[in-house]
Amino acid sequence: MALSVKNPEADQLARELTAATGESITEAVVVALRERLERVRGRRASAMTRRLNALQAEVQTYPVIDSRPPEEIIGYDEHGLPT
């Protein structure tokens, strides 16, 4: 797929960036898109981390209903055999 941008501001920004970096317009666009994608993915990961931390904090407030160790609750011994 070819990329064709017909926007004067995009053209000007690309030319300024290439002048500052010495890259071709194609290189500058690829680098800019990669960097933007990394930032967007990072924000999503941060949001997911915050949601998971909040969920973990909420779960930790739940009362302990059964204080037995998990192995005893599930019914298997240390060898994985039913007790």
C-alpha positions as CSV (number, residue, x, y, z in Angstrom):
1,M,0.0,0.0,0.0
2,A,1.4,3.4,-1.0
3,L,1.0,6.3,1.4
4,S,0.0,9.6,-0.1
5,V,-0.5,12.5,2.2
6,K,-2.0,15.6,0.8
7,N,-1.9,18.0,3.7
8,P,0.2,21.1,3.7
9,E,0.9,21.0,7.5
10,A,2.0,17.3,7.3
11,D,4.3,18.2,4.4
12,Q,5.8,21.1,6.3
13,L,6.3,19.1,9.4
14,A,7.9,16.3,7.5
15,R,10.3,18.7,5.8
16,E,11.3,20.3,9.1
17,L,11.9,16.9,10.6
18,T,14.0,15.7,7.7
19,A,16.0,18.9,7.8
20,A,16.6,18.5,11.6
21,T,17.5,14.7,11.4
22,G,19.0,14.3,7.9
23,E,16.6,11.4,7.3
24,S,14.6,11.0,4.1
25,I,10.9,11.8,4.3
26,T,10.1,8.1,4.2
27,E,12.5,7.3,7.1
28,A,11.2,10.2,9.1
29,V,7.6,9.1,8.6
30,V,8.4,5.5,9.5
31,V,10.3,6.5,12.7
32,A,7.6,9.0,13.7
33,L,4.9,6.4,13.2
34,R,6.8,3.8,15.2
35,E,7.5,6.2,18.1
36,R,3.8,7.2,18.2
37,L,2.7,3.6,18.1
38,E,5.0,2.8,21.0
39,R,3.6,5.7,23.1
40,V,0.0,4.7,22.3
41,R,0.7,1.1,23.3
42,G,2.5,2.3,26.4
43,R,-0.5,4.3,27.5
44,R,-2.8,1.3,27.0
45,A,-0.4,-0.9,28.9
46,S,-0.3,1.6,31.7
47,A,-4.1,1.9,31.8
48,M,-4.3,-1.9,32.0
49,T,-1.7,-2.0,34.8
50,R,-3.7,0.6,36.7
51,R,-7.0,-1.4,36.3
52,L,-5.3,-4.7,37.3
53,N,-3.7,-3.0,40.4
54,A,-7.1,-1.6,41.4
55,L,-8.7,-5.0,40.9
56,Q,-6.0,-6.6,43.0
57,A,-6.5,-4.1,45.8
58,E,-10.3,-4.7,45.7
59,V,-9.9,-8.5,45.9
60,Q,-7.5,-8.1,48.9
61,T,-10.3,-6.4,50.8
62,Y,-12.5,-9.5,50.6
63,P,-12.8,-11.5,53.8
64,V,-11.1,-14.9,54.0
65,I,-13.9,-17.5,53.9
66,D,-11.7,-20.6,54.2
67,S,-8.3,-20.4,55.8
68,R,-7.2,-23.8,54.6
69,P,-4.2,-23.9,52.1
70,P,-5.2,-24.2,48.5
71,E,-3.9,-27.8,48.3
72,E,-6.2,-28.8,51.1
73,I,-9.2,-27.0,49.5
74,I,-8.6,-28.6,46.1
75,G,-8.1,-32.0,47.7
76,Y,-4.7,-33.0,46.3
77,D,-1.5,-33.9,48.2
78,E,2.0,-32.6,47.5
79,H,2.4,-35.3,44.8
80,G,-0.8,-34.2,42.9
81,L,-2.8,-37.2,44.0
82,P,-6.3,-37.0,45.4
83,T,-6.5,-37.1,49.2
